Amino acid sequence: MTTERYAVPGLLLMEAAASRTVEAIEHKYGPGAGKRVLIICGRGNNGGDGAAVGRQLRARGAAVDILLLGRMDETRGDARTNFAIARALPGSEAGCFGIKQIDTAERLWLEAEEAPPYDIIVDAIFGTGLARPAAGLFADAIRLINERSSGSAVVVAVDIPSGLASDSAELIGPAVRAALTVTLTAPKLGNVLPPACEYNGELVIAPIGSPDDLINSSGSHLNLVEKAMVRRWLDESRRAPHANKGDAGKVLIIAGSRGKTGAACLVGEGAMRAGAGLVTVATPETCQSVVAARLITECMTEPLRETSSGSVSSEALERAVELAGGRDVVAMGPGLGSSDESTRAFVRSFVGGRQRPLVLDADALNALAPWPGELGGSPGLPLVITPHPGEMARLADLPLAEVIKDRVETARNFAVAHAMIVVLKGSRTVIAASNGEIYINPTGNPGMASGGTGDTLTGIIGGLLAQKRDDPLMAAIAGVYLHGLAGDIAAARLGTRAMMASDISSHLGAAFLEAGGPAEGMAKRFD
C-alpha cells in the first residue's frame, strides 16, 4: 500500500526492512563480522527481504548462505530483483556468498547435513498473509530451523515467524520458534497475543518508511506497549521538586465487605505505592476496623452504611458522593460483593451520577452487568474498567468463549461503543481506547495468576490517574505495564510459585526505577 498510494519504491522498503533487521541482529548478538549466517527464503517479498539481509550482513563481514525454497524463475517483482542482485555479487560463484535453489525436501535435508554450524539462522520464508498451515517443503524448512535452533544457532524471524498467521493469535500449523522477531512497521496479532506470540521471542518493531496516516487508515490500530512509552509518561507525570501531598493526587477507594477486607487493603496499597499523595479507603462500617488494622498505615479509612450481610448499602450513597467530592479519582469494586440488591443499587447510582474519573473492577462491574447502554465516559469524566474475560462476557452479554477467542475485538468494540478505556486482563492484557486504538502489554508472568492481583492493578491505575488526570489512557497503559513489571521482578526474586498479590505492590518501586530510569530515583546519593 505504501508503494501504491505514495509511490515509494518497493525495493526501497525492502532495503529499509533489511537494514532494520540487521541493526536488530547486531544490537542483540554483536557485529556480523566473522559470524556464519544461514538465510532461508521463500519466493515472495519476505524472501526478498531475506536476500537483502544476507547482502547487508555479507557487507559487514559475515559468511552468508542463502537457501531459496523454489527456483529463481518462480520469483517475481522486487523479490526477484533482490535475489538476482545477491547472486550477481562478486565472490558468489566462489562460494563466499551463495544462493542455493532448493525444490525438494530431500535436497533441503541433504544440504543441511553438509552445511557447517551456523551462528544465526534468518527465517524469511513467509511474511503476512499466510492463512493455511505450512506444508511440504515449507513445513520441512520450518522443522529444520527449529531443530537447528536447539543447538548453538539463534533464529531471527523477519516480520513474523513463518507458519504463523499475522491476523490471528491462534496456531494454524507448524511455525518457526524465533529468539528474535523484527516486525515491520507495526505489530501483528500473531506477534503479540498468545499462544502465537510465544513463537516470536524478543519482539522489535521496525519502521521502514510507511507514513503514519497510511498506518492509521489501514485499520490496524494495534500497538505494543514499550518501556520508552511508559518512561515518557513517567517523565511527564513526575511530581515537582516542591510538590506537596495534595499535588500528587487524592484517591478514594470504595471496596471490601465482610470476609473480603483483603481486597480493599490491596487496592489501597496499590494506589499508595503508585505514588498517589493521599489515599482513603471507604468500606462497610463493621469492616473499617479490620481494614484499618491490616492496611498500610499511610492510608486513611472511612466507614459506609452497610447491609445485614456486611456489604455497602444503598443508604451509603450520600456519604460516598460527599467523600468523592474531595478526591481526584475514585476506584471501586474489589471485594464489594454483588449478591445483595442494595449493594448493586449503590453501585449503579454512584456510577450513574459520578463527578470524578472512575476506575471500576470486580463486583462493581458485576453490579452493572449487562452494561447499561446509556452509560459511558466523557473527556471530563473518563471511565476505566478492568474486567477479566468472565466479567467482560457478562458486561457485553457475550458467550465467554467468544470473548476468549477474540479479546482484541471484544475490548475494542466495547470501548468505542461506550467511550471508555477497557483493560481486558489476562496473559498479554489488552488495553482498548475509545478511539479504537489497541495496546498489548508484554509484561507479567504466570505467578500473577493469583487472587488479589487484579485488585492491586485497580489501585495502581487509580493512583497513576490521580497524578495526571489529563491522560487517562496512558495512566491505564502505564499501570498495566508497571503492574506486570513489578510481577516480573517479584518472580525473579521469589519464583512464580510463591508469589502473592502483595508482592506486586512491594516490588512496584523497583518497577518504577526499571521503567523510569535514574530520574525516578534521587539525584543525590545518600550513603
Residue pairs with C-beta under 8 A, 6 or more apart in sequence:
1 210
1 214
1 218
2 8
2 13
2 209
2 210
2 211
2 214
3 9
3 10
3 13
5 214
6 211
6 214
8 209
8 210
10 45
10 77
10 78
11 78
11 81
11 82
12 209
13 208
13 209
13 210
14 45
14 48
14 49
14 52
14 78
14 79
14 82
15 52
16 208
16 209
17 49
17 52
17 158
17 159
17 184
17 206
17 208
18 49
18 52
18 53
18 55
18 56
19 56
20 182
20 184
20 204
20 206
20 207
20 208
21 49
21 53
21 122
21 156
21 158
21 182
21 206
22 32
22 53
22 56
22 57
22 60
24 156
24 180
24 182
24 204
24 206
25 32
25 57
25 120
25 122
25 156
25 180
25 182
26 32
26 60
28 180
28 202
29 35
29 119
29 120
29 154
31 60
31 61
32 57
32 60
32 61
32 62
33 60
33 61
33 62
34 61
34 62
35 57
35 62
35 63
35 119
35 120
36 62
36 63
36 65
36 116
36 117
36 118
36 119
36 120
37 54
37 57
37 62
37 63
37 64
37 65
37 118
37 119
37 120
37 121
37 122
38 64
38 65
38 66
38 67
38 115
38 118
38 120
38 121
38 122
38 148
38 153
39 50
39 51
39 53
39 54
39 64
39 65
39 66
39 67
39 121
39 122
39 124
40 50
40 66
40 67
40 69
40 121
40 122
40 123
40 124
40 125
40 141
40 144
40 145
41 47
41 48
41 50
41 51
41 66
41 67
41 68
41 69
41 83
41 124
41 125
42 69
42 70
42 124
42 125
42 126
42 138
42 162
43 68
43 69
43 70
43 74
43 75
43 76
43 79
44 79
44 126
44 127
45 77
45 78
45 79
45 127
46 124
46 125
46 126
46 127
46 158
46 159
46 162
47 68
47 69
47 75
47 79
47 83
47 124
47 125
48 75
48 77
48 78
48 79
48 80
48 81
48 82
48 83
49 82
49 124
49 127
49 158
49 159
49 184
50 66
50 122
50 124
50 158
51 66
51 79
51 82
51 83
51 85
51 86
51 99
51 124
52 82
52 86
53 122
53 124
53 158
54 64
54 66
54 86
54 97
54 122
55 64
55 82
55 85
55 86
55 89
57 64
58 64
58 89
58 96
58 97
63 96
64 97
65 97
65 98
65 100
65 115
65 118
66 86
66 97
66 98
66 99
66 100
67 99
67 100
67 102
67 108
67 111
67 141
68 75
68 83
68 99
68 100
68 101
68 102
69 102
69 103
69 108
69 125
69 137
69 138
69 141
70 101
70 102
70 103
71 101
71 103
72 80
72 83
72 84
72 87
72 99
72 101
75 83
83 99
86 92
86 97
86 99
87 99
89 97
91 97
92 98
92 99
100 111
102 108
102 111
102 137
103 137
104 137
105 136
105 137
105 140
108 137
108 140
108 141
108 144
109 140
109 144
112 144
112 148
117 151
117 152
117 153
118 148
118 153
119 152
119 153
119 154
120 153
120 154
120 155
120 156
121 145
121 148
121 149
121 153
121 154
121 155
121 156
122 155
122 156
122 157
122 158
123 145
123 155
123 156
123 157
123 158
123 161
123 162
123 176
123 178
124 158
124 162
125 134
125 138
125 141
125 142
125 162
125 176
126 134
126 138
126 160
126 162
126 163
127 158
127 159
127 160
127 166
128 159
128 160
128 166
128 167
128 188
129 166
130 162
130 163
130 164
130 165
130 166
130 172
131 165
131 172
132 172
132 173
133 139
133 163
133 172
133 173
133 174
134 142
134 162
134 163
134 173
134 174
134 175
135 173
138 162
139 163
139 173
139 174
141 162
142 162
142 163
142 174
142 175
142 176
143 174
145 155
145 162
145 176
146 155
146 176
146 177
148 155
149 155
149 177
149 179
154 179
154 180
155 176
155 177
155 178
155 179
155 180
155 201
156 178
156 179
156 180
156 181
156 182
157 176
157 178
157 180
157 181
157 182
157 200
157 201
158 182
158 184
159 166
159 181
159 182
159 183
159 184
159 188
160 166
160 181
160 183
160 188
160 190
160 191
160 200
161 175
161 176
161 177
161 178
161 181
161 190
161 199
161 200
162 175
162 176
163 172
163 173
163 174
163 175
163 176
163 199
164 171
164 172
164 175
164 190
164 196
164 199
165 172
165 189
165 190
165 196
166 188
166 189
166 190
166 191
167 188
167 189
167 190
168 189
168 190
168 196
169 189
169 190
169 193
169 194
169 195
169 196
169 197
170 195
170 196
171 195
171 196
175 196
175 199
176 199
177 199
177 201
178 199
178 200
178 201
179 201
179 202
180 201
180 202
180 204
181 191
181 200
181 201
181 202
181 203
181 204
182 204
182 206
183 191
183 203
183 204
183 205
183 206
184 206
184 208
185 205
185 206
185 207
185 208
185 210
185 215
186 205
186 215
186 220
186 222
186 223
187 203
187 205
187 222
187 223
187 224
187 440
188 220
188 222
189 196
189 222
189 408
190 196
190 197
190 200
191 197
191 200
191 203
191 224
192 200
192 203
192 222
192 224
192 428
192 440
192 442
193 407
193 408
193 428
193 440
194 427
194 428
197 203
197 428
203 224
203 442
205 224
205 226
221 412
221 436
221 437
221 438
222 408
222 438
222 440
223 437
223 438
223 439
223 440
224 439
224 440
224 442
225 431
225 439
225 440
225 441
225 442
225 443
225 477
225 480
225 481
227 481
227 515
229 474
229 477
230 477
230 478
230 481
230 482
230 515
230 516
231 515
231 516
231 517
233 468
233 471
233 474
233 475
233 477
233 478
234 478
234 512
234 515
234 516
234 519
234 520
235 516
235 519
236 468
236 471
237 464
237 467
237 468
237 471
238 516
238 519
238 520
239 247
239 248
239 275
239 467
240 247
244 277
245 277
245 278
246 277
246 278
247 277
248 275
248 276
248 277
248 278
248 466
248 467
249 275
249 276
249 277
249 278
249 328
249 329
249 463
249 465
249 466
249 467
249 469
250 276
250 277
250 278
250 279
250 280
250 326
250 327
250 328
250 329
250 466
251 271
251 276
251 278
251 279
251 280
251 327
251 328
251 329
251 330
251 331
251 459
251 462
251 463
251 466
252 280
252 282
252 323
252 324
252 327
252 329
252 330
252 331
252 356
253 264
253 267
253 268
253 271
253 279
253 280
253 281
253 282
253 330
253 331
253 332
253 459
253 462
254 282
254 283
254 304
254 312
254 320
254 330
254 331
254 332
254 333
254 336
254 350
255 263
255 264
255 267
255 268
255 281
255 282
255 283
255 331
255 332
255 333
255 334
255 335
255 336
255 455
256 263
256 264
256 265
256 281
256 283
256 284
256 287
256 291
256 334
256 335
256 336
257 283
257 284
257 287
257 306
257 309
257 310
257 311
257 312
257 335
257 336
257 337
257 343
258 284
258 286
258 287
258 309
258 310
258 311
259 310
260 334
260 335
260 336
260 337
261 283
261 287
261 290
261 291
261 294
261 335
262 294
262 335
262 452
263 334
263 335
263 362
263 452
263 455
264 281
264 283
264 287
264 291
264 295
264 334
264 335
265 281
265 291
265 294
265 295
265 296
266 334
266 452
266 455
266 456
266 459
266 501
266 502
266 505
267 281
267 331
267 334
267 455
267 456
267 458
267 459
267 462
268 279
268 281
268 291
268 295
268 296
268 299
268 459
269 295
269 296
269 299
269 456
269 459
269 502
269 505
270 455
270 456
270 457
270 458
270 459
270 460
270 462
270 463
270 504
270 505
270 508
271 279
271 299
271 331
271 459
271 460
271 462
271 463
271 466
272 279
272 296
272 298
272 299
272 459
272 463
273 459
273 460
273 463
273 505
273 506
273 508
273 509
274 459
274 460
274 461
274 462
274 463
274 464
274 467
274 479
274 482
274 508
275 463
275 464
275 467
275 512
276 462
276 463
276 466
276 467
277 466
278 300
278 327
279 298
279 299
279 300
279 463
280 299
280 300
280 301
280 302
280 323
280 327
281 291
281 295
281 299
281 300
281 301
281 302
282 301
282 302
282 303
282 304
282 319
282 320
282 323
283 291
283 301
283 302
283 303
283 304
283 312
284 303
284 304
284 305
284 306
284 307
284 310
284 311
284 312
284 313
285 303
285 304
285 305
285 306
286 306
286 310
287 306
287 310
288 301
288 302
288 303
291 301
292 301
295 301
302 319
302 323
304 312
304 313
304 316
304 319
304 320
305 312
305 313
305 315
305 316
305 319
306 312
306 313
306 316
307 313
307 340
307 342
307 343
309 337
309 339
309 340
310 337
311 336
311 337
311 340
311 342
311 343
312 320
312 336
312 343
312 346
313 342
313 343
313 346
314 342
314 343
314 345
314 346
314 349
315 342
316 346
317 346
317 349
317 350
320 346
320 350
321 350
321 353
321 355
324 330
324 350
324 354
324 355
324 356
325 355
325 356
327 356
327 466
328 356
328 357
328 465
328 466
328 469
329 356
329 357
329 358
329 359
329 462
329 465
329 466
329 469
330 354
330 356
330 357
330 358
330 359
330 462
331 358
331 359
331 360
331 361
331 458
331 459
331 461
331 462
332 347
332 350
332 351
332 358
332 359
332 360
332 361
332 364
333 347
333 360
333 361
333 362
333 363
333 364
333 365
333 458
334 361
334 362
334 363
334 454
334 455
334 458
335 362
335 363
335 455
336 343
336 347
336 362
336 363
336 364
336 367
337 343
337 363
338 344
338 347
338 363
338 366
338 367
343 363
343 367
344 367
347 363
347 364
347 367
347 368
348 367
348 368
348 372
351 358
351 360
351 364
351 368
351 375
352 372
352 375
354 381
355 381
356 381
357 381
357 382
357 383
357 384
357 465
357 469
357 472
358 381
358 382
358 383
358 384
359 384
359 385
359 386
359 458
359 461
359 462
359 465
360 368
360 383
360 384
360 385
360 386
361 385
361 386
361 387
361 454
361 455
361 457
361 458
362 391
362 454
362 455
362 458
365 385
365 387
365 391
365 394
365 395
366 391
366 394
368 375
368 395
369 391
369 394
369 395
369 397
370 394
370 395
370 396
370 397
371 395
371 396
371 414
371 418
375 418
376 383
376 417
376 418
376 419
376 420
377 383
377 418
377 419
377 420
377 421
377 434
378 419
382 420
382 421
382 465
382 469
382 472
383 418
383 419
383 420
383 421
384 420
384 421
384 423
384 461
384 465
384 472
384 475
384 476
385 395
385 420
385 421
385 422
385 423
386 423
386 425
386 454
386 457
386 458
386 461
387 395
387 422
387 423
387 424
387 425
388 424
388 425
388 426
388 454
389 400
389 403
389 404
389 407
389 424
389 425
389 426
390 400
392 398
392 403
392 410
392 411
392 414
392 422
392 424
393 399
393 400
393 402
393 403
395 414
396 403
396 410
396 413
396 414
398 410
402 410
403 410
407 424
407 426
407 430
408 430
408 432
408 438
410 424
411 422
411 424
411 430
411 431
411 432
411 438
412 422
412 432
412 436
412 438
414 420
414 422
414 432
415 421
415 422
415 432
415 433
415 434
415 436
416 432
416 434
416 435
416 436
418 434
419 434
420 434
421 431
421 432
421 433
421 434
421 472
421 473
421 476
422 430
422 431
422 432
423 429
423 430
423 431
423 457
423 461
423 476
423 480
424 430
424 431
424 432
425 454
425 457
427 444
428 440
428 441
428 442
428 444
429 440
429 441
429 444
429 480
429 484
430 438
430 439
430 440
430 441
431 438
431 439
431 440
431 441
431 473
431 476
431 477
431 480
432 438
432 439
433 439
433 473
439 477
441 477
441 480
441 481
441 484
442 481
442 484
443 480
443 481
443 482
443 483
443 484
443 485
443 487
443 488
444 483
444 484
444 487
444 488
445 484
445 487
445 488
445 491
445 496
446 496
447 487
447 490
447 491
447 494
447 495
447 496
447 497
447 499
448 484
448 487
448 499
448 504
450 499
450 500
450 501
451 501
452 500
452 501
452 502
453 483
453 487
453 501
453 504
455 501
456 483
456 501
456 502
456 504
456 505
457 479
457 480
457 483
459 505
460 479
460 482
460 483
460 508
461 475
461 476
461 479
461 480
463 479
464 475
464 478
464 479
464 482
465 472
465 475
465 476
465 479
467 475
468 474
468 475
481 515
482 508
482 511
482 512
482 515
483 504
483 508
483 511
485 511
485 514
485 515
486 504
486 505
486 507
486 508
486 510
486 511
487 499
487 503
487 504
487 507
489 507
489 510
489 511
489 514
490 499
490 503
490 504
490 506
490 507
491 499
493 507
494 503
512 520
513 520
513 521
